[in-house]
C-alpha cells in the first residue's frame, strides 16, 4: 500500500498547475519584451571601426586572388599532365 500512495503523490506533483498557466503574459506583451531584448542586445555589440573594416576587406580580397591564382595554376598543370598522358597512350 505504501507504494501506491507514493505513486499517487508523484503523479499529482508532475502536472503543471492552472495558476502557472494563468500567469503567462499575453501575446503583445511577449512580442514587446522580445523587441526590447533585441534592442538591448544590439546595444552590447562592439562595432568595428571604418579602418578595421577596410583592412579586413582588403585581406579578404587579397586572399581570394591568391587562392584563385593557386587553383588556376593547379588546373593548368593538371590539364597539361592529362594531355601528356593522353598523347603517350594514344
N, C-alpha and C positions, 0 to 999 in steps of 0.2 A: 503494500500500500504506500509505503514511503516513496517508492519510485514513481508512482502515478501522480502524487501531489507535486513532486519536483518537476515533472514534465509539464504539468499544467501551469506552473509558475513561469517556466521558461517560455512557453507559448504566449502567455499574456504579456510578458515584458518585451517580446520581439516585435510586436505590432506597433507602428507609429501612432501616436495619439492624435486625436482630432484637433487638439489645441495647437500642435505644431503646424498642421496644415493651415489653420486659420491665420497664423502669424506671417505667412508668406506675403510679401508686398505685391501690389497689383503690377500688371504688365508695364504700364507707363513709368512707374517709379523704378522698376528694374532697368528699363531702357535708359532712363535718365542717369541712373547710377553707372551704367556701362559707359556712357559717353563721358561722364566726369572722370571715370577711371582712365579712359583713353587719353584725355587731355592731360591728366596728371602724369601719365607715363611718357607722353611726348615732351613734357617739360623737363624730364630727367635725362633726355638724350643729350650727349655731348656731340655737337655737330662739328665736322672738320672745317678748317679754315679754307679760304679760296686757294691759298698756296699749297696746302696739303692735297686738295682735290686735283689741282693741275699736275702736281708731281706724280700722284698715283695714276692719273690718266696717261701721262707720258710713259710711265713704266709699263703700263698695260699695252700701249701701242707698240713700244719697242719689243716687248716680249712676243707679241703677236707676229711682228715682222720676222723676228729671229726664228721662231718655231715654223712659220710659213716657209722661210728660206731653207730650213733644215729638211722639211718634208719635200720641198721641190727638188733639192739636190738628191735626196734619197730616192725619189721617184725616177729621176734621170738615170741614176746609177743602176737601179734595179731594171728599168726598161732596157738599158744598154746590155746588161748581163743576160736578160732573157732573149734579146735579139741575137746576141752572140751564141747562146746555147742553141737557138733555132737554126742558125747558119751551120753549126757544127753537126747537128743531127740530120739536116736535110741534104 
